Amino acid sequence: MDEEVSPDHPRATSLRIRAKLAHGFKIGITSTFGLFAHGRGEAFDYLIGEETTDNAERAIRAAAASLLLARHPVLSVNGNVAALVPLELVELAAAAEVKLEVNLYHRGGGREEAIASVLRKSGAKEILGIGESASATIPEICSDRRRVDPKGILIADTVFVPLEDGDRTEALVKLGKTVITVDLNPLSRTAQMSTITIVDNVVRAMPLLVETVKQLKDESKTALKEIVKVFSNEQNLSEAIGIINTRLTRLARQKRTSNSGEDEG
Ligand code: PTJ
C-alpha cells in the first residue's frame, strides 16, 4: 500500500480502509464510482458507531446458514470488495462451497482481469464471469451487471452481493433468488430489497461471516433452516435504523448536558 497511516492517528482504522481503496483504484480494480460509494459507506459507519452490532451479528448468522443450505450459491465480486477483503472472499468461497463470480457495474479497462488476478493471488482457483464467459444476460438491468456467467449467477439459487446497487438486487429477487448483502446504509434500495441484509462494514462483516460459516458447517439442515426461519429482514432493518436513531439522540443529549460528545473527524 502506498500510504503509511500512523497508528497514533485517532482515525487510523478508517484511513487504512481508505488507503486500500485508493490502492485498488490505482491498480485498476476499483472504479471512480466505487470511491463515491465508499464515502457514503463511511458516513453511515460513523453514524452506526464503527462497530459490529448484535443486529449485524444476527444477520451474519442467518446469511451463513442460508449459504450453507443453498444448492448453488454464488458470491458476486465487485471492485470495492476485491480491494477491501480479497482474502476473506476466497476463504468464504472455500468454507461455504460458494462459486466466485466477478460482476461489475462498469466493465472494461481490464478491470475484470485485474480483479481476477487479485483473487488468484489470494488463493482462488476458479473465477467465473471473466470476459466472454459472462455470456448470459439478466433482463431488466441497464448496467454491465446484466452480463453473467451461465455457470454462476444465472443458475444460482442464492447470490451474495456485498455492496450492491438497487437495480440488480431488485432483478435478482424478481428472478426468485435469495439475495444476501452487506450494506452500511439500512435505507438503501439494496438493503431494503434483499432477503438478508448485514448492516455493517464489509471489512468487519466478512471475517465474522467466514468464522460463522465454519462454526455452523456441521449443523443439521433442520437447525440451519430454523436459523433462517426465525430471521426477519424487515425487523432487523427497522432495528438497524433504530440503533442509529438511539445513538444520535444519546450523542445530542451528551452535547447538551456536558459539552463533551464524541470526537469528530
Ligand atoms: O465495481 P463495480 O463497477 O461493480 O461498482 C461497485 C459499486 C459499489 C460502485 C456499485 O455497486 C455501486 O454503485 O453501488 P452503490 O449503489 O453506490 O451502493 C453501494 C452501497 O454500499 C451504499 O449503500 C454504501 O453505503 C455501501 N457501502 C460503501 N462502502 C461500504 C458499504 N457497505 C458496507 N461496507 C463498506 N465498506
Boltz pocket constraint, residues with backbone or C-beta under 6 A from the ligand:
constraints:
  - pocket:
      binder: B
      contacts: [[A, 29], [A, 30], [A, 31], [A, 33], [A, 34], [A, 35], [A, 36], [A, 37], [A, 38], [A, 39], [A, 40], [A, 41], [A, 42], [A, 44], [A, 77], [A, 78], [A, 79], [A, 80], [A, 103], [A, 104], [A, 105], [A, 106], [A, 107], [A, 163], [A, 164], [A, 165], [A, 166], [A, 182], [A, 183], [A, 184], [A, 185], [A, 188], [A, 200], [A, 201], [A, 202], [A, 203]]
      max_distance: 6.0
